[in-house]
């Protein structure tokens, strides 16, 4: 799953080694994003690993229930009327990138509109 939040962009997957341990791997392109996630919502997780030979240079592993709890807390913390504006307040570069993703996803609009 890809998730864009006000604290960062993450790719959450279950790698083969996660299955038996009931863990999930959270990957990011920015170490700062993973650090913010870990500090604010996911204290119960591995240290952040760098490298690994994939297109995500940073990752950590956490128990599935801890990731579920973190996602619940992220949703509970929503206090903004406009996601893009909230991201811009925290990280203008991320807001610019998220805006490009938002624009690209308009291609999936199935009612012919261009979105709002």
Secondary structure as GFF3:
##gff-version 3
##sequence-region A 1 116
A	DSSP	beta_strand	2	5	.	.	.	ID=ss1
A	DSSP	beta_strand	8	13	.	.	.	ID=ss2
A	DSSP	alpha_helix	16	21	.	.	.	ID=ss3
A	DSSP	beta_strand	23	28	.	.	.	ID=ss4
A	DSSP	alpha_helix	31	40	.	.	.	ID=ss5
A	DSSP	beta_strand	49	50	.	.	.	ID=ss6
A	DSSP	beta_strand	58	63	.	.	.	ID=ss7
A	DSSP	alpha_helix	64	76	.	.	.	ID=ss8
A	DSSP	alpha_helix	83	90	.	.	.	ID=ss9
A	DSSP	alpha_helix	92	105	.	.	.	ID=ss10
A	DSSP	three_ten_helix	106	108	.	.	.	ID=ss11
###
